[in-house]
Amino acid sequence: QIQLVESGGGLVQTGESLRLSCASSTNILSFNIMRWYRAAPGNQRDFVASLSGFGRSQIADFVKGRFTVSRDTSNNTLFLQMDYLKPEDTAVYYCMGVLKGRSYEHWGQGTQVTVSS
């Protein structure tokens, strides 16, 4: 069974940085697409960033210029680098992946990010 495990969340102050990790139990290049989502309390999950199997990235407009997505294929890990964090970035951040040729979405358990003002 494929597992995605997020880590790296925590409590930071406005303007600080965090790097989230999403460790995959399978070869990360097996995924057609991997995405980061976030859910603030009482809100639905919003798309934050994605990285395709070919290495093409997309970033949501509301974090563009502050967040970047990358991966380490040798360690099967997806990253989300978050800079210049704001209180409105406070949310649970989730990693999701879809294997090549499949449609099932594999989700991690989420990691909490809290940004104090």
N, C-alpha and C positions, 0 to 999 in steps of 0.2 A: 504494500500500500504506500502510495506516495505521500510524503509529509513535507509541509512547508512550515518552517519555524521562524517567526520574527523575533528580533531582539534589538536592543539599542535605544529603546524609549526611555523616558525619564522626565524629570522636572528641570526646566531651564528658565532663564530670564529672557526677556525681550532682547532680540539682537544676537543671541547666542546661536550655536549650531549643534546639530545632532546628526549622526549617521545611523540609519536603520539598516539592519541586515535581514535577509530572508534566506535561510539555509534550506536547500532542497535535498531530499533523500535520494534523488535520482539525478542523472546527468542534466544539468541546466540547459544544455543545447537540445534536449529532447522536447523542450517546450516551444510551441509555435509563437506564443506570446506570454509575457509575464507583466502583471500590472500591480501598481500600488493604489489602494483606495483608502479613504479615511471616513470616519463617522464621528461627528460631534454628538454630544448627548442630546437625545431626542430627534436626531436627524438621520436621514438615510445615508448610505455609503455614497461618497462622491469619488469619481475618478481623479487621481492625482498624477500618475505617470505610468508609462509603459515602455517596454523594451522588447522588440521582436526578436525572433530567432536569428535574423540577419543582422541584428544590432542597431536597428532603427529605433530611435527614441521619440516619444511624444510627452509633452508636459502640459498640464492643465494651465489655462491662462492665468488663473488666480495665484499660481505659485511660480510662474515662468520668471526666470532670472534669479530665483532664490533656491529652487530645488533642481537637482540633477539625478538621473538614474543611470546606473552602471551595473556591471556584473564582473565576477571573477570566475571564469570557467574552470580554473584548476581546483577551486574549492566549492564549486556549485552553489554560489551565493549571489543573490541580487541585492543591490544597495540602493538606498535613497539618501542622498546627501541633502540636508536641509540647513540652509544658511539664513541669517537675518530673520530668525523666527519671530512670529507675532503671536499675541494671545489668541487670535482667531485661528491659529494653526492647531490649537488644542483639540485633540481627537484621539480615537483609537485608530491606528494605522494597520491595514491588512495587506498581505501579499496574496496574489492569486496567479495561477498559471494554468494554461490549457496546452495539453500535449499535442504534438503534430499529428494531424489526421483524426483527432478526437474533438469532442465538443464539451466534455465534462470539465467543470471548473474545480480546480483544487485550491482550497483556501487555507491560510494559516489561522492561528488563533487570535492574532492581533497583538499589538504592543501600544501601551498608552504613552502619549506625548502630551505634556502639560507645559504651557508657556505662561509664566507669570509676568504681569506688567510692572 
